[in-house]
Amino acid sequence: MKTITPPQLKIIHTLLNDLSIMDKKRELVYSFTDGRTESSREMYLDEASALISYLKGRNEYTKNINRIWHLAYMAGIIWKGDENEMAMNAARLNEFCVNRGTVKKPIYKQSVDELKKTIRQFEAIYDKHKRKKDDLLYLNDLELYLNDLIKREDYEKAADVKKRIDDMNTQKPK
């Protein structure tokens, strides 16, 4: 049988590092070689290919989970904090996904395809949050500009700015 190639070995080590599971390498190699060896250098070509496929799948899964957490943080759904806060964040995300998510499952029970649907939902939530935040910043800038115009007694421009502020305040949220 053909043995593992140097590029395969490199890919395995890179993926193990990316997933922060280098400490599990011996166990993974042992299971993918049916107990024949714990050394990745002694793997056969097909065993190495199977391990790489497995790790790439885990890598994609982990990246999707991390993307959801990042979007949830950016949208203000979860917050940074200590271990207790992180546990609360996980509970918040799972509750959201079960009750209001497109998949209706806890985040860690979703497949990669289901996670992609959840990512699209969180991207939409974040986009709406960002637009709202941008609108509030713009409104604040308009109010500062209005105050400046009033101080300079430029009442004609001030009236136009005031109308714009009023229009923004009376717009219904989308």
C-alpha positions in Angstrom: 0.0 0.0 0.0 1.1 3.5 -0.7 2.0 5.6 2.3 1.1 9.1 3.2 2.6 11.9 1.1 4.4 14.9 2.5 1.6 17.3 1.3 -1.0 15.1 3.0 1.0 15.2 6.2 1.2 18.9 6.1 -2.5 19.3 5.4 -3.3 17.0 8.4 -1.1 19.0 10.8 -2.5 22.3 9.5 -6.1 21.2 9.9 -5.4 19.8 13.4 -3.8 23.2 14.4 -6.7 25.2 12.8 -9.2 23.1 14.8 -7.0 23.3 18.0 -7.1 19.6 18.3 -3.4 18.7 17.8 -3.6 17.0 21.2 -6.1 14.5 19.8 -3.9 13.6 16.8 -2.8 10.2 18.1 -6.4 9.1 18.9 -7.6 10.3 15.5 -4.8 8.5 13.6 -5.4 5.4 15.7 -9.1 5.4 14.8 -8.5 6.1 11.0 -5.9 3.3 10.8 -8.2 0.8 12.6 -5.7 0.6 15.5 -2.7 -0.1 13.3 -0.7 3.0 14.3 -0.8 6.3 16.3 1.7 8.0 14.0 0.5 10.1 11.1 3.8 9.3 9.3 2.9 5.6 9.2 -0.6 6.2 7.7 -1.5 4.8 4.3 -2.6 7.1 1.5 -6.3 6.2 1.7 -6.3 6.5 5.5 -4.7 9.9 5.3 -7.3 11.0 2.6 -10.1 9.8 4.9 -8.7 11.8 7.9 -8.2 14.9 5.7 -11.9 14.7 4.5 -13.0 14.3 8.1 -11.0 17.2 9.3 -12.0 19.5 6.5 -15.6 18.8 7.3 -15.0 19.6 11.0 -13.1 22.7 9.9 -16.0 23.9 7.8 -18.4 23.1 10.6 -16.3 25.1 13.1 -15.9 28.0 10.7 -19.7 28.2 10.3 -20.2 28.1 14.1 -17.6 30.8 14.6 -19.3 32.9 11.8 -22.7 32.7 13.6 -21.1 33.7 16.9 -19.3 36.6 15.3 -22.5 37.9 13.6 -24.5 37.5 16.8 -21.9 39.5 18.7 -21.8 42.2 16.0 -25.6 42.4 16.0 -25.6 42.9 19.8 -27.3 39.5 20.5 -24.4 38.3 22.6 -21.6 40.0 24.5 -18.0 39.4 25.4 -17.4 38.2 28.9 -16.1 35.5 31.2 -16.9 31.8 31.1 -20.3 32.4 32.7 -21.2 35.0 30.1 -20.1 32.7 27.3 -22.3 30.0 28.7 -25.2 32.5 28.8 -24.3 33.4 25.2 -24.5 29.8 24.1 -27.8 29.4 25.8 -29.1 32.6 24.2 -28.0 31.5 20.7 -29.5 28.0 21.2 -32.8 29.5 22.4 -32.9 31.9 19.5 -32.2 29.1 17.0 -34.8 26.8 18.4 -37.6 29.5 18.8 -36.9 32.0 16.0 -34.3 30.3 13.8 -34.9 29.1 10.3 -33.9 25.6 11.2 -35.6 25.3 14.6 -32.7 23.4 16.2 -30.0 24.2 18.7 -26.9 25.6 16.9 -24.7 22.6 17.8 -27.2 20.1 16.5 -27.3 21.6 13.0 -25.6 20.1 10.0 -23.3 22.2 7.8 -26.1 22.9 5.4 -28.4 24.0 8.2 -25.6 26.2 9.6 -25.4 27.9 6.3 -29.1 28.8 6.5 -28.6 30.0 10.0 -25.6 32.1 8.8 -27.8 33.8 6.2 -30.4 34.6 8.8 -27.8 36.1 11.1 -26.3 38.1 8.2 -29.8 39.6 7.6 -30.1 40.4 11.3 -26.7 42.0 11.4 -27.4 44.1 8.3 -30.6 45.4 9.8 -28.8 46.2 13.1 -26.0 48.0 11.2 -28.5 50.1 9.1 -30.4 51.1 12.3 -27.1 52.0 14.0 -26.0 54.0 10.9 -29.3 55.8 10.8 -29.0 56.8 14.5 -25.4 58.1 13.9 -26.6 60.1 10.9 -29.6 61.5 12.9 -27.2 62.5 15.7 -25.0 64.3 13.1 -28.0 66.1 11.7 -29.0 67.3 15.2 -25.5 68.6 15.8 -25.6 70.3 12.4 -29.0 71.8 13.3 -27.7 73.2 16.5 -24.7 74.7 14.7 -27.0 76.3 12.1 -29.2 77.8 14.9 -26.2 79.3 16.6 -25.1 80.9 13.3 -28.7 82.1 12.8 -29.0 80.4 9.5 -32.7 79.6 10.0 -33.5 78.7 6.4 -31.0 75.8 6.3 -32.0 75.0 9.9 -35.6 74.5 8.8 -34.5 72.1 6.0 -32.4 70.1 8.4 -35.2 70.1 11.0 -37.6 68.7 8.3 -35.1 66.0 7.4 -34.8 65.0 11.1 -38.6 65.0 11.5 -38.9 62.8 8.3 -36.4 60.3 9.7 -38.1 60.2 13.1 -41.5 59.5 11.5 -40.4 56.8 9.1 -41.7 53.4 10.0 -39.0 50.8 10.7 -38.6 48.3 7.9 
